[in-house]
């Protein structure tokens, strides 16, 4: 028995934990304070990267000390905080943005819906995309219908939506390209008029707004990626969020089921009998009272992240508003520094009525010349300036997609222009003013060399 002044075991545990976390912070600061200074041409300037401080490191260590491992208390808290930030009906954590897209689309195939997506149905999208915006449709036996893009915004050309429509159209799934919102006014009106499902791939746009509302919350579902280059990171990770629509409750249930092996049970990990009748359910063929934790209403997956990731994500979410502002400043600074290239390059414009949380600074040659573009990319690599194409470019030109069933609305001249002449630079919050100036200087110098 402890005397009044003798510490309890609980006190000792707390004291040791505080010591560990204190040393963790000290180690982080020591490493941070001794990082080599930025040197143009020698220090790599990545197009994106993780931005964090000792709080994320401490959160990860503390969670590892709790040793929950699978998705647990930290995950529940992050889902609640992300839901509140977005103003969504629900937020469901998954292990990647690609998994988020898969869960969101697969949810639309569920028999629990009145009008589920079925093999042979169509999804309207764009061809210049990251593959996992399109893959879930193909995996569900669907047919992607590709619409060209608007050169000003590098988003879907909404004037072609009606041309894309057919009696088989069920879904519109589009990404907000590099953080620039697509014309949500036109797209949501089109979807409502034709009773279509809308999924916003928000993986590159967390924190972007359209008419003051956060992107990802206009459609039936939105998705995020928390891979290190994105607006916040959990290392790996992502989320599906459910919009405030009449279908919200059923979509939340379906998405959770698909993420958690396809089970019908909605108990969180480590919990039992949330429904209050675990051994009292009745199914068509299963014996009465079969354990509800092992009843499966969907062909699902295990796509959960782990609790340590969620602990990191919670700290990142606190920083998101400042990250968004930094991205905006960095984008504008690059725009100003590269203005002299406007005769040869087109710079993307923000979609009217939008406030992009830019993922990258995109520029397209006015007269696309892939040989010159490749020369520029190689030169920037040599100077350690990170640069990327617009992901897969024209998916129809990619080897994996040569035999896919699809439909094209007219032709895709802007998509092809982007593929042959487009490049983007980083604007992530970890960039300093000196880095941005170095990036711009390198682009201008190397482009002049190529032209000469």
C-alpha positions in Angstrom: 0.0 0.0 0.0 1.3 3.4 -1.0 2.0 6.1 1.7 0.4 9.6 0.9 3.6 10.9 -0.5 4.7 7.8 -2.4 4.1 7.8 -6.1 1.7 5.3 -7.5 2.5 3.0 -10.4 0.3 5.2 -12.5 2.3 8.2 -11.5 5.5 6.4 -12.3 4.2 5.3 -15.7 3.1 8.9 -16.5 6.5 10.3 -15.4 8.4 7.8 -17.6 6.1 8.7 -20.5 6.8 12.4 -20.1 10.5 11.7 -20.0 10.4 9.7 -23.2 8.3 12.4 -24.9 10.6 15.1 -23.6 13.7 13.3 -25.0 11.8 12.8 -28.3 11.3 16.5 -28.6 14.9 17.2 -27.7 16.1 14.7 -30.3 13.9 16.3 -33.0 15.1 19.8 -32.2 18.8 18.7 -32.2 18.4 17.2 -35.6 16.4 20.1 -37.0 18.9 22.7 -35.7 21.8 20.9 -37.4 20.4 20.4 -40.8 22.7 21.8 -43.5 21.7 25.2 -45.0 20.1 25.4 -48.4 22.6 25.7 -51.2 21.3 26.3 -54.8 22.3 23.5 -57.2 23.5 21.3 -54.3 20.4 21.0 -52.1 17.5 19.1 -53.6 14.3 21.2 -54.0 11.6 18.5 -54.1 8.3 19.1 -55.8 6.5 18.1 -52.5 7.3 16.6 -49.1 6.3 16.2 -45.5 6.2 19.2 -43.3 6.1 18.5 -39.6 7.5 19.4 -36.2 8.1 17.7 -32.9 4.4 17.4 -32.2 3.9 14.8 -34.9 7.0 12.9 -33.7 5.8 12.9 -30.1 2.3 11.9 -31.2 3.7 8.9 -33.1 5.9 7.9 -30.1 3.0 8.3 -27.6 0.7 6.1 -29.7 3.4 3.5 -30.1 3.8 3.4 -26.3 0.0 2.8 -26.0 0.6 0.0 -28.6 -2.9 -0.1 -29.9 -1.4 -0.7 -33.4 -4.6 -1.3 -35.5 -7.1 1.6 -36.0 -8.3 2.6 -32.5 -8.8 5.6 -30.3 -6.6 8.0 -32.3 -8.4 6.9 -35.5 -11.8 7.6 -34.0 -10.7 11.0 -32.9 -9.2 11.9 -36.3 -12.3 10.8 -38.1 -14.4 13.0 -35.9 -12.0 16.0 -36.3 -11.8 15.6 -40.1 -15.6 15.3 -40.3 -15.9 18.6 -38.3 -13.3 20.4 -40.4 -15.0 19.4 -43.6 -18.6 19.8 -42.4 -19.3 16.4 -43.8 -21.7 13.8 -42.7 -18.9 11.3 -41.9 -15.2 10.8 -42.5 -13.8 7.3 -42.8 -10.0 6.7 -42.6 -8.4 4.2 -45.0 -4.8 3.2 -45.8 -4.3 5.4 -49.0 -6.0 7.8 -51.3 -6.2 5.0 -53.9 -8.1 2.9 -51.4 -10.3 5.9 -50.7 -11.2 6.1 -54.4 -11.8 2.3 -54.5 -14.1 2.3 -51.4 -16.1 5.4 -52.6 -16.7 3.9 -56.1 -17.4 0.4 -54.8 -19.9 1.8 -52.4 -22.0 2.7 -55.5 -22.2 -0.9 -56.5 -23.9 -2.0 -53.3 -27.2 -3.8 -53.4 -28.2 -1.6 -50.5 -28.7 1.3 -52.9 -31.8 1.8 -55.0 -29.8 2.5 -58.1 -26.4 0.8 -57.8 -23.7 1.0 -60.5 -23.6 -2.2 -62.5 -21.1 -3.7 -65.0 -21.5 -2.0 -68.3 -22.6 1.3 -66.7 -20.6 4.5 -67.5 -18.6 7.0 -65.5 -17.8 10.5 -66.9 -14.3 11.6 -66.1 -11.1 13.1 -67.8 -8.2 11.3 -69.4 -5.4 13.4 -67.9 -5.6 11.9 -64.5 -4.0 9.8 -61.8 -4.8 6.2 -62.7 -6.7 5.5 -59.4 -9.4 8.0 -60.3 -10.3 5.7 -63.2 -9.3 2.2 -62.0 -12.2 1.6 -59.6 -14.7 2.1 -62.5 -12.8 -0.5 -64.6 -12.5 -2.9 -61.6 -16.3 -2.7 -61.2 -16.8 -3.6 -64.9 -17.7 -0.1 -65.8 -16.9 2.0 -68.8 -15.1 5.3 -68.4 -16.2 8.1 -70.7 -13.4 10.6 -71.3 -14.1 14.4 -71.7 -11.4 16.9 -72.7 -10.1 19.6 -70.4 -10.3 23.3 -70.3 -6.8 24.8 -70.9 -7.3 27.8 -68.6 -8.1 25.7 -65.5 -6.8 22.2 -66.5 -10.1 20.8 -65.3 -13.0 19.1 -67.1 -14.5 21.1 -70.0 -18.0 21.3 -68.6 -19.4 22.4 -72.0 -19.0 18.7 -73.1 -21.0 17.1 -70.2 -24.2 16.8 -72.0 -22.4 15.3 -75.0 -21.0 12.7 -72.6 -24.3 11.6 -71.3 -25.9 8.3 -72.3 -28.6 6.1 -71.0 -25.8 4.1 -69.2 -24.3 7.1 -67.4 -24.5 6.6 -63.6 -21.5 8.4 -62.1 -19.3 11.4 -62.5 -15.9 11.1 -60.8 -13.4 13.8 -61.3 -10.3 15.1 -59.5 -9.8 18.8 -58.6 -6.6 19.1 -60.7 -3.6 20.1 -58.7 -5.8 21.7 -56.1 -7.8 23.8 -58.6 -11.5 23.1 -58.1 -13.4 22.0 -61.2 -16.5 24.0 -62.0 -18.6 22.6 -59.2 -21.6 24.8 -60.1 -21.9 23.3 -63.5 -21.0 19.7 -62.5 -23.4 19.5 -59.5 -26.2 21.0 -61.5 -25.6 18.4 -64.2 -25.6 15.5 -61.8 -28.7 16.7 -60.0 -30.6 17.2 -63.3 -29.8 13.7 -64.5 -29.8 11.9 -61.1 -26.2 10.9 -61.2 -23.8 10.0 -58.4 -20.9 12.5 -57.9 -17.6 11.5 -56.4 -15.0 14.3 -55.9 -11.4 13.0 -56.0 -10.1 15.6 -53.5 -6.7 14.0 -53.0 -4.8 17.0 -54.4 -7.2 19.7 -53.1 -7.8 19.3 -49.3 -8.5 22.9 -48.1 -9.6 24.2 -51.5 -12.9 26.1 -51.7 -15.6 26.8 -54.2 -18.0 29.6 -53.4 -16.6 29.5 -49.9 -17.4 25.8 -49.4 -14.6 23.2 -49.0 -14.2 20.9 -52.0 -14.9 17.3 -51.5 -18.2 18.1 -49.8 -20.4 19.0 -52.8 -20.8 15.4 -54.1 -22.2 12.2 -52.5 -18.6 11.3 -51.5 -15.2 12.9 -51.5 -11.7 11.3 -51.1 -8.3 12.4 -49.7 -4.8 11.0 -49.8 -2.5 11.5 -46.9 0.7 10.3 -48.7 3.6 12.6 -47.9 3.4 14.9 -50.9 -0.2 15.8 -50.1 -1.7 18.6 -48.1 -1.4 16.7 -44.8 0.3 13.3 -44.2 0.0 10.2 -42.2 2.8 8.6 -44.1 0.4 6.4 -45.9 -3.3 6.9 -45.5 -6.4 8.5 -46.9 -10.1 9.2 -46.2 -13.5 8.8 -47.7 -15.9 11.5 -46.7 -19.7 11.3 -47.0 -21.5 14.4 -48.2 -24.6 15.8 -46.5 -27.1 14.2 -48.9 -30.2 12.1 -48.6 -28.0 9.0 -49.2 -25.5 9.8 -46.4 -26.5 7.2 -43.9 -26.5 4.3 -46.2 -23.3 5.4 -48.0 -21.5 5.6 -44.6 -22.6 2.1 -43.7 -21.5 0.7 -47.0 -18.2 2.5 -47.0 -17.4 1.3 -43.5 -18.3 -2.3 -44.5 -16.1 -2.3 -47.6 -13.2 -0.9 -45.6 -13.6 -3.6 -42.9 -13.6 -6.9 -44.8 -17.2 -6.4 -46.1 -18.7 -7.3 -42.8 -22.2 -6.3 -41.8 -21.2 -5.5 -38.3 -20.4 -1.9 -37.5 -18.5 -2.5 -34.2 -15.2 -0.6 -34.0 -12.0 -2.7 -33.5 -11.9 -4.0 -30.0 -15.6 -3.5 -29.4 -18.5 -6.1 -29.4 -22.2 -6.0 -29.6 -22.7 -2.3 -30.5 -26.1 -3.3 -32.0 -27.2 -5.0 -28.9 -28.3 -8.1 -30.6 -25.0 -9.8 -31.7 -26.5 -13.3 -31.5 -30.1 -12.4 -32.5 -29.8 -11.5 -36.2 -31.7 -13.5 -38.8 -30.4 -14.0 -42.4 -31.8 -15.9 -45.4 -29.5 -18.9 -45.1 -27.3 -18.5 -42.1 -28.5 -20.2 -38.9 -30.5 -17.9 -36.6 -28.2 -16.1 -34.2 -25.0 -16.5 -36.2 -22.3 -14.2 -34.7 -22.9 -10.8 -36.3 -19.2 -10.0 -36.3 -18.7 -12.6 -38.9 -21.6 -11.8 -41.2 -20.6 -10.3 -44.6 -22.9 -8.0 -46.6 -20.3 -7.0 -49.2 -17.2 -8.4 -50.9 -14.8 -6.1 -49.1 -11.2 -5.5 -48.1 -9.1 -4.6 -45.1 -8.1 -1.1 -45.9 -7.6 0.4 -42.4 -4.6 2.5 -41.5 -3.0 2.0 -38.1 -3.5 4.2 -35.0 0.0 5.6 -35.0 -0.8 7.1 -38.4 -4.0 8.7 -37.2 -2.1 10.2 -34.2 0.3 11.9 -36.7 -2.7 12.9 -38.9 -4.4 14.7 -36.0 -1.4 16.9 -35.5 -1.2 17.5 -39.2 -4.8 18.5 -39.4 -4.2 21.3 -36.9 -1.6 22.7 -39.3 -3.8 22.4 -42.5 -5.0 26.1 -42.5 -1.4 27.4 -42.3 -0.3 24.9 -44.9 -3.0 26.1 -47.3 -2.0 29.7 -46.9 1.6 28.8 -47.6 0.7 26.9 -50.7 -1.2 29.9 -52.0 1.7 32.3 -51.3 4.2 29.9 -52.9 2.1 29.5 -56.0 1.7 33.3 -56.4 5.4 33.9 -55.9 6.2 31.4 -58.7 3.6 33.0 -60.9 5.2 36.4 -60.4 8.8 35.1 -60.9 7.9 33.2 -64.1 5.8 35.9 -65.7 8.4 36.6 -68.4 7.8 33.1 -69.9 4.1 33.8 -70.8 4.9 34.2 -74.5 5.9 30.5 -74.6 4.0 29.0 -71.7 0.4 29.0 -70.5 -0.1 29.3 -66.8 -3.1 27.8 -65.1 -5.8 30.1 -63.7 -7.9 29.5 -60.7 -11.4 28.4 -61.6 -13.9 31.3 -61.2 -15.4 31.5 -57.7 -12.7 29.3 -56.3 -9.8 29.5 -53.8 -7.4 26.8 -54.7 -5.2 25.2 -52.1 -2.6 24.6 -54.8 -0.9 21.2 -55.0 1.5 22.4 -57.7 2.3 25.1 -60.2 1.3 23.9 -63.6 2.5 25.3 -66.9 1.9 24.1 -70.5 3.9 25.0 -73.6 1.8 27.1 -75.9 3.3 25.1 -78.8 3.9 21.7 -77.3 7.2 20.1 -78.1 7.9 17.0 -76.1 11.6 16.9 -77.0 12.1 20.3 -75.6 10.0 19.5 -72.5 12.1 16.4 -71.8 15.2 18.5 -72.2 13.9 21.0 -69.6 12.9 18.2 -67.2 16.4 16.6 -67.5 18.1 20.0 -66.9 16.0 20.7 -63.9 16.8 17.3 -62.5 20.5 18.0 -62.9 20.0 21.2 -61.0 18.1 19.3 -58.3 14.8 21.0 -59.0 11.9 18.7 -58.5 9.4 18.6 -61.3 6.5 16.3 -62.4 4.2 15.8 -65.4 0.4 15.8 -64.9 0.6 12.2 -63.6 -0.3 9.7 -66.4 -1.0 12.4 -69.0 -3.4 10.9 -71.5 -4.4 7.5 -69.9 -5.4 6.3 -73.4 -1.7 6.4 -74.3 -0.6 4.3 -71.3 0.3 0.6 -71.9 -1.9 -0.7 -69.1 -5.0 0.9 -70.7 -4.7 0.0 -74.3 -7.4 -2.6 -74.2 -9.9 -1.0 -71.8 -13.5 -0.5 -72.8 -14.1 3.2 -72.9 -15.8 6.1 -74.8 -14.3 9.4 -75.8 -16.4 12.5 -76.2 -15.2 14.0 -79.5 -11.5 14.5 -79.4 -9.0 15.3 -76.6 -6.7 18.1 -78.0 -6.1 19.8 -74.6 -5.4 16.5 -72.9 -2.8 15.7 -75.6 -1.4 19.2 -75.3 -0.9 18.7 -71.6 0.7 15.3 -72.2 3.2 16.6 -74.7 3.9 20.0 -73.1 2.9 20.2 -69.4 5.0 20.2 -66.3 4.4 21.3 -62.7 6.7 22.6 -59.9 6.3 22.4 -56.2 4.5 24.8 -53.9 4.4 22.8 -50.7 4.8 24.6 -47.3 8.4 23.3 -46.8 9.7 25.6 -49.5 11.6 28.7 -48.5 11.8 31.9 -50.4 15.3 31.1 -51.5 14.2 27.7 -52.8 11.4 29.2 -54.8 13.7 31.8 -56.3 16.1 29.0 -57.1 13.4 27.0 -58.8 12.2 30.0 -60.9 15.8 30.9 -61.9 16.6 27.4 -63.0 13.4 27.2 -65.1 14.1 30.5 -66.8 17.8 29.8 -67.4 17.3 26.3 -68.8 14.4 27.3 -71.0 16.5 30.1 -72.5 19.3 27.7 -73.1 16.9 25.2 -74.9 15.6 28.0 -77.1 19.1 29.2 -78.0 
